Amino acid sequence: MLDTEQRPTPPPTTQRRQLERGIASFTARHKWPLAIVWLILLGVGGASGVSLTGSLSSGGWWVAASDSVTASQQIQTGFVGRGLSSAVLLVHDRDNTASNPAFDQRTRDVFDQVTADPRMHAASSFGWSTLSPANRAPFLGKDGATALTTIGMNVDDDAATVELPSLTKEFTQRFDGQGLDVSIVSGPAFWGEVNEQSTSGLIKAELITLPLIVLILLVLFRSVAAVLASLAVGVTSIVLTLGILSPIARHVELSIFVENVVTMLGLGVGIDYSLFMIRRFKEELAIGGSVEDSIAASLRTSGHTVVASGLTIVVAMSTVAFIRLNAITSMAVGAIAVVAVSILVATLLLPVLLNLLGRRIDAGRVPLPRRFRLRPDDADPTTSFWYRSTMTVMRRPLIFLVAGAAALLALAIPLTHMKLFLPDSRILSSPSAVRHGFDTISEQYGPGYGFPIQVVVSSSAQLQDTATDLASYTRELSGLPDVAAVQSATPVLERISPADPMAALNSSIFGALPPDARNAVRHYVSDDNKKFIVEVISAAPGSDERTTRLVERVRDITDKLPNSVHGVVGGVPASAYDANKEIERGLPWVLVFMLTAVYLLLLLTFRSVFLPLKAIAMNLLSVGATYGIMVMLFQYGWGAGLLGISVPGYQMNFVPVLLLAILFSLSTDYEVFLLSRVKEEYRAGADNSLAVARGMTHTAPLISGAALLMVTVFGAFGIAGILPIQQIGIGMAIAIALDATLVRMVLVPAAMRLMGRWNWWWPGRLKPPATTVAHTPRTHISAAHHAPNRGAEGVLGL
């Protein structure tokens, strides 16, 4: 039977003490050379990181070996108007319609100039500008003043992504004065614009964030020197990480969102870790410790908190590898890299700076009125808000636990309606020429025209031998619900040879056809007559559930094709479908391995069987509520106007996965920090309830300040960033706010009060001495903190 006052037994820590003392001593003896090394690292990292943007990839959204990938590869060669990459040239004449001869001349002049530009790498074209008047009606918009032509390019998507954004702006400006709206619309043009808007959003977020960070740190530290030291850690973490990732990106595909993830987490986590370290260093100095001793003590306590929480993030993000989407994996790599670098900077480079500053860490003292201080220095902790609120919760723990959990569960209900899709044109700002082009296509040709479902039917023999099967197949596709149109070579072939359309592919007949008829056929039939493209245009946007169902129906029909032919279904709607299915497949594995890893880390950290289970349960509630609020914001539009964010009606398919890993680890970060202090108080002799109250009193102000800092950083990215970063930033800000308030202030103390002695149960742990300390108020928490028996071994307890 468990003793009611069972205590965690402090294990031996001699080797770890030597390590911490060694770091403190080494950085003290060699602080100036190490400071120079720091500056050199910053310079090298900055010089390397400058080139990162140009090495990042727009790809990574395709599931390897999926039908959508196979279809994309098969379309790249052998067709007119298609190539390694393709683009749609869209021209709107503000002064003429197609009934005016000037319209044809003006649109053809635009086409000639665009395709003649060597930067377009145009190989072949198909559409309004390449066909005779009798065959080009499908390429005229509803207003009669918009025309499009598809251009096949001889460069891959990554190269096109670099070229097309600047070309689009150039052509738009060149023809605007002539009364022509010109857009280049394609996947690479879209991703190139995303890259540019992502970079500008990053700069805007930094301009918003940095002044707010300085203000919050001034309130927390009340000294300019401490603020600058903290900022140095955050900036160093970002610069070094970008410098490390830059050469990697030249050999490994990294998503264009990596920069945003690194900067956002680097500012949040890096400064957060420095906050813990510097605050503890100042405390140690305040009780009379030397600079070197204070650094060693900070490393032994807050330093181990940083390592434990950082390792939790690294392990949690590593589980994302179970989802085989390179865009998600590369963003996880960025998160892992910046957190790992932040750990090293906070525990190895920050001590160098603390040795240089010493007691000057309080230089530039900023006097604040008492009401703006987190806790007045001379305050009785038992009269503090944190102590009183914690004791209030623990007097009625069951009521508070049930009410708090019910509130989070209620917020999580909309999670059941979460919709996922790939980023589409709606993530671009409205003034963008690329966004305008996609909007124009949707308005003039239909919401699904810009992202057709593309089916590639191939045969080992000539297509002429499969004429009946192909005709039956296209008719069946045309009859599906939510189909706006089915485009293929069939209508042209039927006009040429009504009795046997595929007979028109015979060289004797096909060679005698006019050029535009041959081009119309070759846009859908490969030059070896073995591949046949059918494009199914949905009546709904690509992210709509009706389009998703249409992809499923098209694949069902395609799977039933006779053995003489084989079909694969691709296009953006199909690739989004495949990506979502991959996320659905991998997410349970991510969750299982992440929960297991977090549990084991917390098990080793606290030597407690049940505290990790409690932490995981709280985190799941917090993450579920965050997802629910995001559905309300980005799908229902509730409150989106107040935040100034767009409402796409879906979540970016990679956002929930990344949020799960990041939020779980960041929430565990605060859990480690709080419970580490509670554990110290418990070892010092306080009973369970008093240890929780004292731990909350000492850590809650700092946790609240750190949470406010993170909410500010993430919220700024959420407001200023491009939509995917908006969703990540706002999701993280919401989760941190929930965690630092409802979870940390209500659910945690209530659960720990109910669990009582079971909080610290560990199999085989010996019973403690008979004498214990009861509820004896202390005038200063720091006195308890520095008591001889406080168990100063640190966080990990190994």
Summary of the structure (lengths in Angstrom):
residues: 798
radius of gyration: 31.3
end to end distance: 25.2
largest distance: 104.5
contacts: 2931
relative contact order: 0.13
helix: 67%
strand: 8%
